[in-house]
Amino acid sequence: MELIIMGIFMGISFFVGYVIGRPKKEVVTKPVPIKKIKKNKNTDDFDLDESTIVMLENIEAYNGTSVGQKDVPEEE
């Protein structure tokens, strides 16, 4: 009688361990399509103030030194 109970207990323990320890199936999802970003063809939509223009010119003229840099006018 004790061997039967022990055998049933071992069978249940094996089944529970098998269910818990088996590898999980990974869910494969479809890749999200990347939307293409369209550039605005009309670039004259905004006006740049004088200080922004000077800053952009300073960026273009930068070579690692302060030679060729202009003073940025203060905004009022």
Backbone bond lengths (Angstrom), bond angles and torsions (degrees), N, CA, C in turn:
res aa  C-N    CA-C-N  psi(-1)  N-CA   C-N-CA  omega(-1)  CA-C   N-CA-C  phi
1 M - - - 1.441 - - 1.531 110.66 -
2 E 1.318 116.16 -43.13 1.454 120.46 -179.66 1.533 110.62 -65.02
3 L 1.329 117.51 -34.92 1.458 120.80 179.25 1.526 111.33 -67.91
4 I 1.317 116.93 -34.51 1.471 120.56 179.19 1.530 109.66 -68.83
5 I 1.310 117.30 -45.32 1.470 120.91 179.35 1.526 109.78 -63.34
6 M 1.331 116.72 -43.07 1.461 120.70 179.12 1.534 110.08 -64.28
7 G 1.327 118.31 -39.00 1.462 121.71 178.50 1.521 111.57 -65.35
8 I 1.346 117.55 -42.28 1.466 121.40 177.79 1.534 109.52 -64.07
9 F 1.336 117.17 -44.19 1.462 121.32 178.89 1.524 111.41 -61.00
10 M 1.324 117.30 -42.52 1.468 120.86 178.94 1.524 110.98 -66.46
11 G 1.334 117.49 -37.36 1.468 120.64 177.35 1.514 111.83 -65.15
12 I 1.332 116.74 -44.14 1.467 120.53 178.11 1.527 110.24 -64.45
13 S 1.334 117.23 -42.30 1.464 120.59 179.30 1.523 110.78 -63.00
14 F 1.328 117.81 -41.06 1.463 120.75 178.17 1.516 110.61 -63.00
15 F 1.331 117.96 -44.06 1.465 121.60 -178.80 1.527 110.76 -64.28
16 V 1.336 117.46 -44.71 1.468 120.62 179.67 1.531 110.09 -64.01
17 G 1.307 118.99 -43.16 1.464 121.89 177.78 1.514 112.35 -63.85
18 Y 1.338 116.91 -36.30 1.467 120.69 177.92 1.515 110.66 -66.14
19 V 1.330 117.26 -43.34 1.467 121.08 -178.44 1.529 110.49 -66.95
20 I 1.328 117.28 -41.26 1.464 120.66 -178.28 1.528 111.38 -72.60
21 G 1.320 118.11 -37.53 1.454 121.20 -172.15 1.514 116.46 -89.89
22 R 1.331 118.44 -6.91 1.470 118.16 -177.69 1.527 110.53 -71.27
23 P 1.328 116.64 150.48 1.471 119.38 -178.60 1.523 111.13 -67.97
24 K 1.319 114.92 142.28 1.464 121.08 -179.39 1.527 109.29 -79.19
25 K 1.304 115.95 145.08 1.465 120.86 176.02 1.520 107.97 -81.00
26 E 1.322 116.01 130.84 1.452 120.69 179.00 1.514 109.57 -83.81
27 V 1.308 115.04 137.37 1.456 120.72 179.02 1.522 107.68 -85.73
28 V 1.307 116.77 121.26 1.457 121.65 -179.78 1.524 107.56 -94.02
29 T 1.318 115.27 121.36 1.456 119.73 179.34 1.519 109.43 -102.74
30 K 1.293 115.17 156.89 1.460 120.16 178.00 1.527 108.57 -73.98
31 P 1.332 117.40 141.32 1.467 118.72 178.04 1.527 110.54 -67.87
32 V 1.322 115.17 143.40 1.455 121.22 -179.93 1.524 107.80 -79.09
33 P 1.324 117.65 125.83 1.468 118.43 179.30 1.528 110.70 -67.40
34 I 1.316 115.12 142.44 1.459 120.97 -179.36 1.524 108.04 -88.31
35 K 1.333 114.86 127.71 1.463 119.34 179.55 1.523 109.12 -81.12
36 K 1.297 116.48 134.46 1.450 121.08 179.02 1.525 109.20 -77.32
37 I 1.306 115.90 131.01 1.453 121.10 -179.87 1.519 108.62 -86.78
38 K 1.308 115.46 123.70 1.460 120.32 179.98 1.519 108.75 -91.82
39 K 1.330 115.24 133.35 1.452 120.08 178.40 1.521 109.45 -84.28
40 N 1.312 114.56 147.36 1.449 120.68 177.81 1.531 108.82 -74.84
41 K 1.308 116.70 122.22 1.463 120.30 -178.50 1.522 112.00 -74.82
42 N 1.316 117.06 -28.77 1.453 121.12 -177.69 1.526 108.51 -94.05
43 T 1.329 117.27 103.74 1.465 121.13 -177.48 1.523 112.71 -93.36
44 D 1.309 118.84 -0.57 1.459 122.39 -178.79 1.529 111.42 -92.93
45 D 1.311 116.84 28.17 1.461 120.35 -176.88 1.526 112.84 -80.61
46 F 1.327 118.44 -14.49 1.457 119.55 -175.94 1.528 109.02 -138.48
47 D 1.315 114.34 155.96 1.467 121.17 179.12 1.525 108.25 -108.04
48 L 1.326 115.97 140.00 1.457 121.62 177.54 1.517 108.95 -98.42
49 D 1.334 116.42 136.58 1.455 118.73 176.36 1.526 109.68 -79.15
50 E 1.316 115.84 171.84 1.467 121.24 -172.69 1.530 112.32 -63.48
51 S 1.335 116.77 -39.54 1.459 119.32 -178.02 1.530 111.33 -67.94
52 T 1.312 117.69 -35.84 1.462 120.73 178.00 1.521 110.97 -67.42
53 I 1.316 116.88 -39.22 1.460 120.98 178.62 1.534 110.14 -63.76
54 V 1.333 117.20 -42.49 1.468 120.83 179.60 1.523 110.04 -65.54
55 M 1.332 117.76 -40.37 1.471 120.60 178.64 1.528 111.01 -63.47
56 L 1.321 117.83 -41.53 1.459 120.78 178.32 1.531 111.42 -65.85
57 E 1.335 116.86 -37.79 1.465 119.85 176.47 1.525 110.60 -66.09
58 N 1.336 117.90 -37.80 1.461 121.06 177.27 1.527 111.42 -64.60
59 I 1.310 116.90 -37.59 1.467 120.13 177.60 1.524 110.62 -64.47
60 E 1.310 116.37 -41.87 1.464 120.26 -179.92 1.524 111.73 -68.06
61 A 1.339 117.84 -32.24 1.462 120.98 -176.40 1.526 112.63 -90.70
62 Y 1.321 119.38 -1.29 1.467 122.32 -175.01 1.527 110.44 -70.93
63 N 1.348 116.11 129.90 1.464 120.92 177.67 1.519 111.88 -130.29
64 G 1.317 117.64 15.87 1.454 121.88 179.58 1.514 112.71 104.56
65 T 1.313 116.58 -10.14 1.464 120.95 177.85 1.520 108.35 -125.81
66 S 1.314 116.37 177.65 1.465 119.67 179.91 1.525 112.61 -91.33
67 V 1.334 117.05 7.43 1.461 121.00 -179.20 1.532 108.53 -70.62
68 G 1.304 116.65 131.00 1.458 121.38 176.69 1.519 113.98 86.34
69 Q 1.335 118.06 3.90 1.457 120.71 178.99 1.522 110.08 -87.09
70 K 1.321 116.05 140.85 1.457 121.55 179.22 1.516 109.03 -102.35
71 D 1.320 116.15 154.46 1.473 120.78 175.73 1.518 109.31 -75.35
72 V 1.311 115.87 135.77 1.457 121.22 -179.83 1.535 108.25 -85.57
73 P 1.339 117.17 124.86 1.471 119.26 178.98 1.533 109.89 -68.85
74 E 1.330 115.58 143.29 1.457 120.49 179.38 1.517 109.51 -77.69
75 E 1.337 114.92 140.81 1.457 119.32 177.80 1.506 109.43 -82.19
76 E 1.300 115.51 145.27 1.475 119.66 -178.55 1.503 110.01 -109.25
